[in-house]
Amino acid sequence: MTSSAAVPSAAHREPSEWRFLTPLLLGSTLNPINSSMIATGLVGIGVDFHTGPGTTASLISVLYLCSAVMQPTMGKLSTLFGPRRVFLAGIVILLAAGVVGAAAPAFGFLLLSRAMIGIGTSAAYPTAMALVRKRADSRGAGVPGRVLGNFSIASQITMVFGLPLGGILVGTFGWRALFLVNVPLALVTFVLTLVGVAKDDPGPRRDLKGLVSAVDLPGIALFAGATTSLLVFLADLGKPQWWLAAVAAVLGAALVLWERTAGQPLIDVRMLAANRPLQRTYLRQLLVGLGIYTALYGTSQWMEQGAGLVPSTVGLILLPLSGLSIVIARVVSIKGWVRTPLVLAGIALVLTAAVMLLITHHSSVPILIGMSLLFGFSNGFSGFANQAALYVQAPAGDIAVASGLYRTFAYIGAIFSASLIGITFGPAATDAGFHTLGWVIGGIGAAVLLLAAADRAIPKMANAETPSSPGPSGATNPPPGRTSRAAHGPSADPIP
């Protein structure tokens, strides 16, 4: 019989940090990179399948819709089957989606492929957060600031290289390469995950009835219906379809009522209702996303239409904002700052608005670059800080679903921004419309600033002692990595 002294410790059995993080970071970039790359192939797709811009644009919206619904759903599935298993399953779906899209004989197959890409890539971020939380808690490490910063930086890098990569692929191989590139990316991510991420613990055995109850299919269906109705409504507020808003409200109410009585709900609405700091984090994420996307896309449209700049020049003007975002996210994550960056993100949006009010189509390129750098401040300050706040405020057992919802609120902000820009500009992006957009962004920035400054539940530092967030029964959840093991027992945070 082997003695216990001969058995390697959990720390020795764990893969090294970079072997562990690399597939998770790569997987988490696959959703945003697919979101941006497709823009470079829409014209070619329309020509080959004889479809107009409105039809080809559905390739963008279907991914957003599927992602918004599936992010928390994949988080829920990870709590049942294990985050590593769900992460790998998502990669397999992505691989299949790449094959379907690359070989598509008709436009409908491209829609199917994009839906599969949205579903498959949605598994990455919530499961990655669950795996990171599990590893950190098993070591008593508290909030892994540098790790969360790496995820924020990976998102920034994706924003920089998504469109250029798409342009290179389309220019060299044609638009089918935008789908086929997912095959090698999925294979590399799959292999790196097998090598670098420890296997999940064995899950409890369930019969078919117990499995169906645990998955909460009615909750998933209600959430999907409510979210889809809301996003479709927000996508075209220029001609609002109020019946969709009514459907979203009815399904949302039905979702809350069902989840209150479900044994294993998709969304723990009792916990969420009691956890007001987490509610405010979701609201900040929505507002920051709305402000940044509105400023970024609105400015891009105005620079082309109003200022008469060519797309390549617009791209160069906006490029420094991503670089600045990466630098700021790295500094903030190393320092572990949370509260102050969120306040500064609001201030940066307000300053962005102020500069926008002074700019006209006669303004010089250096002034436009300075304005874009303010977007970078907002993006860099908010990315890590909101993730860290979520990490602290969400109960350990709910971190996967909570992270999925975090992404859902970001999608709501992104889709809402498109309608906001359309309403503000009208038929053309003029100086007057651009200044009106500045006032709108100023209002959003002021809301972000007030929310962050007045919220005393936001920790100053990532590992600082903070007011504990209320649990589903009114109990409090201690900060991760400290007393959670004592409070919830040795099995609360199993060692990977």
C-alpha positions as CSV (number, residue, x, y, z in Angstrom):
1,M,0.0,0.0,0.0
2,T,1.4,3.4,-0.9
3,S,2.0,5.7,2.0
4,S,0.4,9.1,2.1
5,A,3.9,10.7,2.0
6,A,4.5,9.3,-1.4
7,V,1.3,10.9,-2.9
8,P,2.1,14.2,-4.6
9,S,0.4,17.3,-3.1
10,A,-2.5,19.0,-5.0
11,A,-0.2,21.9,-5.8
12,H,2.3,19.5,-7.5
13,R,-0.5,17.8,-9.4
14,E,-1.8,21.1,-10.8
15,P,-0.5,22.2,-14.2
16,S,1.7,25.3,-14.2
17,E,-0.1,28.7,-14.3
18,W,0.6,29.5,-17.9
19,R,-0.3,26.0,-19.1
20,F,-3.5,26.5,-17.2
21,L,-4.3,30.0,-18.4
22,T,-3.3,29.8,-22.0
23,P,-6.2,27.7,-23.3
24,L,-8.7,29.7,-21.1
25,L,-7.5,33.0,-22.4
26,L,-7.5,31.8,-26.0
27,G,-10.9,30.3,-25.7
28,S,-12.3,33.5,-24.2
29,T,-11.1,35.5,-27.2
30,L,-12.9,33.3,-29.8
31,N,-16.3,34.9,-29.2
32,P,-15.2,38.6,-29.7
33,I,-12.8,37.8,-32.5
34,N,-15.6,36.0,-34.5
35,S,-17.8,39.0,-33.8
36,S,-15.4,41.4,-35.4
37,M,-13.9,39.3,-38.2
38,I,-17.2,38.8,-40.0
39,A,-17.5,42.5,-40.8
40,T,-14.8,42.1,-43.5
41,G,-16.6,39.3,-45.3
42,L,-20.2,40.6,-45.5
43,V,-19.8,42.2,-49.0
44,G,-18.3,39.0,-50.5
45,I,-21.0,36.8,-48.9
46,G,-23.7,39.0,-50.2
47,V,-22.3,38.8,-53.7
48,D,-21.9,35.0,-53.7
49,F,-25.4,34.3,-52.3
50,H,-27.2,37.3,-53.9
51,T,-28.3,38.8,-50.6
52,G,-28.6,42.4,-49.6
53,P,-26.9,44.2,-46.7
54,G,-29.9,43.7,-44.4
55,T,-29.8,39.9,-44.8
56,T,-26.0,39.6,-44.5
57,A,-26.1,41.7,-41.3
58,S,-28.1,38.9,-39.7
59,L,-24.9,37.0,-39.5
60,I,-23.8,39.6,-36.9
61,S,-27.0,39.7,-34.9
62,V,-27.5,35.9,-34.7
63,L,-24.1,35.5,-33.0
64,Y,-24.9,38.3,-30.5
65,L,-28.3,36.8,-29.7
66,C,-27.0,33.3,-29.2
67,S,-24.1,34.5,-27.1
68,A,-26.3,36.6,-24.9
69,V,-28.6,33.6,-24.1
70,M,-25.9,30.9,-23.9
71,Q,-23.3,32.6,-21.7
72,P,-25.2,32.1,-18.5
73,T,-26.7,28.8,-19.8
74,M,-23.2,27.4,-20.3
75,G,-22.3,28.7,-16.9
76,K,-25.3,26.7,-15.4
77,L,-24.2,23.5,-17.3
78,S,-20.7,23.9,-16.0
79,T,-22.0,23.7,-12.4
80,L,-23.7,20.3,-13.3
81,F,-21.1,18.6,-15.6
82,G,-17.9,20.4,-14.6
83,P,-16.4,23.6,-16.2
84,R,-13.6,21.7,-18.0
85,R,-16.0,19.3,-19.7
86,V,-18.3,22.2,-20.8
87,F,-15.4,24.2,-22.0
88,L,-14.2,21.3,-24.2
89,A,-17.8,20.7,-25.4
90,G,-18.0,24.3,-26.5
91,I,-14.7,24.0,-28.4
92,V,-16.0,20.9,-30.3
93,I,-19.2,22.9,-31.2
94,L,-16.9,25.7,-32.5
95,L,-14.9,23.2,-34.6
96,A,-18.1,21.8,-36.2
97,A,-19.3,25.4,-36.8
98,G,-16.1,26.2,-38.7
99,V,-16.6,23.2,-41.0
100,V,-20.3,24.0,-41.6
101,G,-19.5,27.7,-42.5
102,A,-16.5,27.0,-44.7
103,A,-18.5,24.4,-46.7
104,A,-21.8,26.3,-46.7
105,P,-23.7,25.7,-50.0
106,A,-26.4,28.2,-49.1
107,F,-26.8,31.3,-46.9
108,G,-28.9,29.4,-44.4
109,F,-25.9,27.2,-43.5
110,L,-23.9,30.4,-42.7
111,L,-26.7,31.4,-40.3
112,L,-26.5,27.9,-38.7
113,S,-22.7,28.2,-38.5
114,R,-22.8,31.6,-36.8
115,A,-25.4,30.4,-34.3
116,M,-23.2,27.4,-33.5
117,I,-20.2,29.7,-33.1
118,G,-22.2,31.8,-30.7
119,I,-23.2,28.8,-28.7
120,G,-19.8,27.1,-28.7
121,T,-17.7,30.2,-27.8
122,S,-20.2,31.1,-25.1
123,A,-18.9,28.2,-23.0
124,A,-15.4,29.7,-22.7
125,Y,-15.7,32.8,-20.5
126,P,-18.1,31.5,-17.7
127,T,-16.3,28.2,-17.4
128,A,-12.9,29.9,-17.4
129,M,-14.0,32.1,-14.5
130,A,-15.3,29.0,-12.7
131,L,-11.9,27.3,-13.2
132,V,-10.0,30.3,-12.1
133,R,-12.1,30.7,-9.0
134,K,-11.7,27.0,-8.1
135,R,-8.0,27.1,-8.5
136,A,-7.6,30.4,-6.6
137,D,-9.9,29.3,-3.7
138,S,-8.1,25.9,-3.4
139,R,-4.9,27.9,-2.8
140,G,-6.5,30.5,-0.5
141,A,-5.2,33.1,-2.9
142,G,-8.0,35.6,-2.7
143,V,-8.8,37.6,-5.9
144,P,-6.4,36.7,-8.7
145,G,-5.9,40.2,-9.9
146,R,-3.2,39.5,-12.5
147,V,-5.3,36.7,-13.9
148,L,-8.4,38.8,-14.3
149,G,-6.3,41.5,-15.8
150,N,-5.0,39.0,-18.4
151,F,-8.6,38.3,-19.4
152,S,-9.3,42.0,-19.8
153,I,-6.1,42.5,-21.8
154,A,-6.9,39.5,-24.0
155,S,-10.2,41.2,-24.9
156,Q,-8.4,44.4,-25.8
157,I,-6.0,42.5,-28.0
158,T,-8.9,40.9,-29.8
159,M,-10.4,44.3,-30.4
160,V,-7.2,45.5,-32.0
161,F,-6.5,42.5,-34.3
162,G,-10.0,41.1,-35.1
163,L,-10.8,43.4,-38.1
164,P,-7.2,43.3,-39.5
165,L,-7.1,39.5,-39.2
166,G,-10.4,39.3,-40.9
167,G,-9.2,41.6,-43.7
168,I,-6.1,39.5,-44.3
169,L,-8.1,36.2,-44.4
170,V,-10.7,37.6,-46.8
171,G,-8.1,39.3,-49.0
172,T,-5.9,36.1,-49.2
173,F,-8.3,33.2,-49.1
174,G,-11.8,34.6,-49.5
175,W,-14.7,35.0,-47.0
176,R,-14.9,31.2,-46.3
177,A,-11.6,31.5,-44.4
178,L,-13.4,33.5,-41.7
179,F,-15.2,30.3,-40.8
180,L,-12.5,27.8,-41.6
181,V,-10.0,29.6,-39.3
182,N,-12.0,28.4,-36.4
183,V,-11.0,24.8,-37.1
184,P,-7.3,25.2,-36.2
185,L,-8.1,27.6,-33.4
186,A,-10.5,25.1,-31.9
187,L,-8.0,22.2,-32.3
188,V,-5.2,24.1,-30.7
189,T,-7.4,25.3,-27.8
190,F,-8.7,21.7,-27.3
191,V,-5.3,20.2,-27.1
192,L,-3.9,22.9,-24.8
193,T,-6.9,22.4,-22.5
194,L,-6.3,18.6,-22.3
195,V,-2.7,19.3,-21.4
196,G,-3.1,22.4,-19.2
197,V,-6.4,22.2,-17.3
198,A,-6.9,19.5,-14.6
199,K,-9.9,17.2,-15.0
200,D,-13.1,18.0,-13.3
201,D,-14.1,16.1,-10.1
202,P,-16.6,13.3,-10.7
203,G,-20.1,14.7,-10.5
204,P,-23.1,13.2,-8.7
205,R,-25.0,10.4,-10.5
206,R,-28.4,11.4,-11.7
207,D,-31.2,9.6,-13.5
208,L,-32.9,11.2,-16.5
209,K,-35.6,12.9,-14.5
210,G,-33.1,14.3,-12.0
211,L,-30.9,15.5,-14.9
212,V,-33.7,17.3,-16.6
213,S,-34.7,18.9,-13.3
214,A,-31.1,20.0,-12.6
215,V,-30.7,21.6,-16.0
216,D,-33.8,23.7,-15.5
217,L,-35.1,23.6,-19.1
218,P,-38.1,25.8,-18.4
219,G,-35.8,28.5,-16.9
220,I,-33.5,28.3,-19.9
221,A,-36.4,28.7,-22.3
222,L,-37.9,31.6,-20.4
223,F,-34.5,33.3,-20.2
224,A,-33.9,32.8,-23.9
225,G,-37.3,34.2,-24.8
226,A,-37.1,37.2,-22.6
227,T,-33.5,38.0,-23.6
228,T,-34.1,37.6,-27.4
229,S,-37.3,39.7,-27.3
230,L,-35.5,42.5,-25.4
231,L,-32.4,42.5,-27.7
232,V,-34.5,42.5,-30.9
233,F,-36.6,45.4,-29.5
234,L,-33.5,47.3,-28.6
235,A,-31.9,46.7,-32.0
236,D,-34.3,49.0,-33.8
237,L,-35.6,51.7,-31.5
238,G,-35.9,54.0,-34.5
239,K,-39.1,52.1,-35.3
240,P,-39.9,50.5,-31.9
241,Q,-41.9,47.3,-31.9
242,W,-43.6,47.7,-28.6
243,W,-45.1,44.3,-28.6
244,L,-41.6,42.9,-28.3
245,A,-41.0,44.9,-25.2
246,A,-44.3,43.6,-23.8
247,V,-43.3,40.0,-24.6
248,A,-39.9,40.6,-22.9
249,A,-41.6,42.0,-19.8
250,V,-44.1,39.1,-19.6
251,L,-41.4,36.4,-20.1
252,G,-39.1,38.2,-17.7
253,A,-41.8,38.1,-15.0
254,A,-42.5,34.5,-15.7
255,L,-38.8,33.7,-15.4
256,V,-38.6,35.3,-12.0
257,L,-41.7,33.5,-10.7
258,W,-40.4,30.1,-12.1
259,E,-36.8,30.5,-10.8
260,R,-38.1,31.4,-7.3
261,T,-39.6,27.9,-7.0
262,A,-37.2,25.8,-9.1
263,G,-35.0,23.4,-7.2
264,Q,-31.9,24.2,-9.2
265,P,-32.6,27.4,-11.1
266,L,-30.6,28.7,-14.0
267,I,-30.5,32.1,-12.2
268,D,-30.7,32.2,-8.5
269,V,-33.1,35.2,-8.4
270,R,-33.3,35.1,-4.6
271,M,-29.6,35.5,-4.3
272,L,-29.6,38.2,-7.0
273,A,-32.4,40.1,-5.4
274,A,-30.6,40.1,-2.1
275,N,-27.2,40.9,-3.6
276,R,-27.5,44.6,-4.4
277,P,-23.8,45.1,-5.0
278,L,-23.9,42.5,-7.7
279,Q,-27.0,44.2,-9.2
280,R,-25.1,47.5,-9.4
281,T,-22.1,45.8,-11.0
282,Y,-24.3,44.5,-13.8
283,L,-25.8,47.9,-14.2
284,R,-22.3,49.5,-14.4
285,Q,-21.3,46.9,-16.9
286,L,-24.3,47.7,-19.1
287,L,-23.8,51.5,-18.9
288,V,-20.0,51.3,-19.5
289,G,-20.5,49.1,-22.5
290,L,-23.3,51.3,-23.8
291,G,-21.1,54.4,-23.4
292,I,-17.9,52.9,-24.9
293,Y,-19.7,51.2,-27.8
294,T,-21.8,54.3,-28.6
295,A,-18.7,56.5,-28.5
296,L,-16.5,54.1,-30.5
297,Y,-19.0,53.2,-33.3
298,G,-20.6,56.7,-33.3
299,T,-17.3,58.4,-33.7
300,S,-16.2,55.9,-36.4
301,Q,-19.4,56.6,-38.4
302,W,-19.1,60.4,-38.0
303,M,-15.4,60.5,-39.0
304,E,-16.2,58.7,-42.3
305,Q,-19.5,60.5,-43.1
306,G,-19.2,63.8,-41.4
307,A,-15.4,64.4,-41.5
308,G,-14.8,62.6,-44.8
309,L,-12.0,60.4,-43.6
310,V,-11.2,57.1,-45.4
311,P,-11.7,53.9,-43.3
312,S,-8.0,53.2,-43.1
313,T,-7.4,56.6,-41.5
314,V,-10.2,56.1,-39.1
315,G,-8.7,52.8,-38.1
316,L,-5.3,54.4,-37.4
317,I,-6.9,57.1,-35.4
318,L,-8.7,54.6,-33.2
319,L,-5.8,52.2,-32.9
320,P,-4.1,54.0,-30.0
321,L,-7.1,53.6,-27.8
322,S,-6.7,49.8,-27.7
323,G,-3.0,50.1,-26.9
324,L,-3.7,52.5,-24.1
325,S,-6.5,50.2,-22.8
326,I,-4.1,47.3,-22.6
327,V,-1.5,49.4,-20.6
328,I,-4.1,50.7,-18.2
329,A,-5.6,47.3,-17.6
330,R,-2.2,45.8,-16.9
331,V,-1.3,48.6,-14.4
332,V,-4.7,48.4,-12.6
333,S,-4.7,44.6,-12.4
334,I,-1.1,44.6,-11.0
335,K,-2.0,47.2,-8.4
336,G,-5.4,45.5,-7.6
337,W,-7.3,48.7,-7.8
338,V,-11.1,48.4,-8.1
339,R,-13.0,51.4,-6.8
340,T,-10.9,54.2,-8.1
341,P,-10.7,52.9,-11.7
342,L,-14.5,52.7,-11.9
343,V,-14.8,56.3,-10.8
344,L,-12.1,57.3,-13.3
345,A,-14.0,55.4,-16.1
346,G,-17.0,57.6,-15.5
347,I,-14.9,60.7,-15.5
348,A,-13.2,59.7,-18.7
349,L,-16.6,59.2,-20.4
350,V,-17.6,62.7,-19.3
351,L,-14.4,64.2,-20.6
352,T,-14.9,62.3,-23.8
353,A,-18.3,63.9,-24.2
354,A,-16.8,67.3,-23.4
355,V,-14.2,67.0,-26.2
356,M,-16.9,65.7,-28.6
357,L,-18.9,68.9,-28.1
358,L,-15.9,71.0,-29.2
359,I,-15.0,68.9,-32.3
360,T,-16.2,69.7,-35.8
361,H,-15.4,68.2,-39.2
362,H,-12.7,70.7,-39.5
363,S,-10.8,69.4,-36.4
364,S,-7.3,68.0,-36.9
365,V,-6.3,64.4,-36.7
366,P,-4.2,64.8,-33.5
367,I,-7.4,66.2,-31.8
368,L,-9.4,63.2,-33.0
369,I,-6.6,60.9,-31.7
370,G,-6.7,62.6,-28.3
371,M,-10.5,62.0,-28.2
372,S,-10.0,58.3,-29.0
373,L,-7.5,58.0,-26.2
374,L,-10.2,59.0,-23.7
375,F,-12.2,56.0,-24.9
376,G,-9.1,54.0,-24.0
377,F,-9.0,55.4,-20.5
378,S,-12.7,54.4,-20.0
379,N,-12.2,50.9,-21.4
380,G,-9.0,50.2,-19.6
381,F,-10.2,51.4,-16.2
382,S,-13.5,49.6,-16.3
383,G,-12.5,46.2,-17.7
384,F,-10.5,44.7,-14.9
385,A,-12.3,46.7,-12.1
386,N,-15.8,45.4,-13.0
387,Q,-14.5,41.9,-13.4
388,A,-12.9,42.1,-9.9
389,A,-16.0,43.5,-8.4
390,L,-18.1,40.6,-9.9
391,Y,-15.5,38.1,-8.6
392,V,-15.8,39.4,-5.0
393,Q,-19.6,39.9,-5.0
394,A,-20.7,36.6,-6.6
395,P,-20.9,33.5,-4.4
396,A,-18.3,30.9,-5.4
397,G,-20.9,28.3,-6.4
398,D,-22.6,30.9,-8.7
399,I,-19.5,32.4,-10.3
400,A,-20.0,30.7,-13.7
401,V,-23.6,31.8,-14.2
402,A,-22.8,35.2,-12.7
403,S,-20.0,35.6,-15.2
404,G,-22.3,34.6,-18.1
405,L,-24.8,37.2,-17.0
406,Y,-22.0,39.7,-16.9
407,R,-21.4,39.1,-20.6
408,T,-25.1,39.2,-21.3
409,F,-25.3,42.7,-19.9
410,A,-22.4,43.7,-22.1
411,Y,-24.2,42.4,-25.2
412,I,-27.3,44.4,-24.2
413,G,-25.2,47.6,-24.1
414,A,-23.6,46.8,-27.4
415,I,-26.9,46.2,-29.2
416,F,-28.6,49.2,-27.5
417,S,-25.7,51.4,-28.7
418,A,-26.5,50.7,-32.4
419,S,-30.1,52.0,-32.0
420,L,-28.9,55.0,-29.9
421,I,-26.5,56.0,-32.7
422,G,-29.2,55.6,-35.4
423,I,-31.7,57.7,-33.4
424,T,-29.1,60.4,-32.7
425,F,-27.6,60.7,-36.2
426,G,-30.7,60.1,-38.2
427,P,-30.1,59.7,-42.0
428,A,-26.5,61.1,-41.9
429,A,-23.7,61.6,-39.3
430,T,-23.4,65.4,-39.1
431,D,-21.6,67.7,-36.7
432,A,-25.0,68.5,-35.0
433,G,-25.7,64.8,-34.5
434,F,-22.2,64.2,-33.3
435,H,-22.6,66.9,-30.6
436,T,-26.0,65.4,-29.6
437,L,-24.3,62.1,-29.2
438,G,-21.7,63.8,-27.0
439,W,-24.5,64.9,-24.7
440,V,-25.8,61.4,-24.6
441,I,-22.4,60.0,-23.7
442,G,-21.9,62.7,-21.1
443,G,-25.1,61.5,-19.4
444,I,-24.0,57.9,-19.5
445,G,-20.6,58.9,-18.1
446,A,-22.2,60.9,-15.3
447,A,-24.4,57.9,-14.4
448,V,-21.3,55.6,-14.3
449,L,-19.5,58.1,-12.1
450,L,-22.3,58.5,-9.7
451,L,-22.9,54.7,-9.4
452,A,-19.2,54.1,-8.7
453,A,-18.7,57.0,-6.3
454,A,-21.8,56.3,-4.3
455,D,-21.4,52.5,-4.1
456,R,-19.6,51.8,-0.8
457,A,-19.8,48.1,-1.4
458,I,-17.2,48.3,-4.2
459,P,-13.8,47.3,-2.6
460,K,-11.0,49.7,-2.9
461,M,-8.6,46.9,-3.6
462,A,-9.2,43.5,-5.1
463,N,-8.1,41.6,-2.0
464,A,-9.3,44.2,0.5
465,E,-11.9,43.2,3.2
466,T,-15.2,44.3,1.8
467,P,-18.8,44.3,3.1
468,S,-19.9,40.7,2.5
469,S,-22.6,40.2,-0.1
470,P,-25.9,38.7,1.0
471,G,-26.5,35.1,0.1
472,P,-29.8,33.6,-1.1
473,S,-31.1,33.1,2.4
474,G,-29.9,36.4,3.8
475,A,-26.6,35.0,5.0
476,T,-23.4,36.7,3.9
477,N,-20.6,35.4,1.7
478,P,-17.1,36.0,3.1
479,P,-14.4,37.2,0.8
480,P,-13.0,34.4,-1.4
481,G,-9.9,32.7,-0.3
482,R,-10.3,33.6,3.4
483,T,-13.2,32.3,5.5
484,S,-15.3,30.7,2.8
485,R,-13.7,27.2,3.5
486,A,-14.6,27.4,7.1
487,A,-18.0,28.8,6.5
488,H,-19.1,26.3,3.9
489,G,-17.1,23.2,4.8
490,P,-14.1,21.5,3.2
491,S,-16.1,20.4,0.1
492,A,-17.1,23.9,-0.9
493,D,-14.0,24.6,-3.0
494,P,-12.7,21.2,-4.2
495,I,-9.1,21.0,-5.3
496,P,-8.8,20.5,-9.0
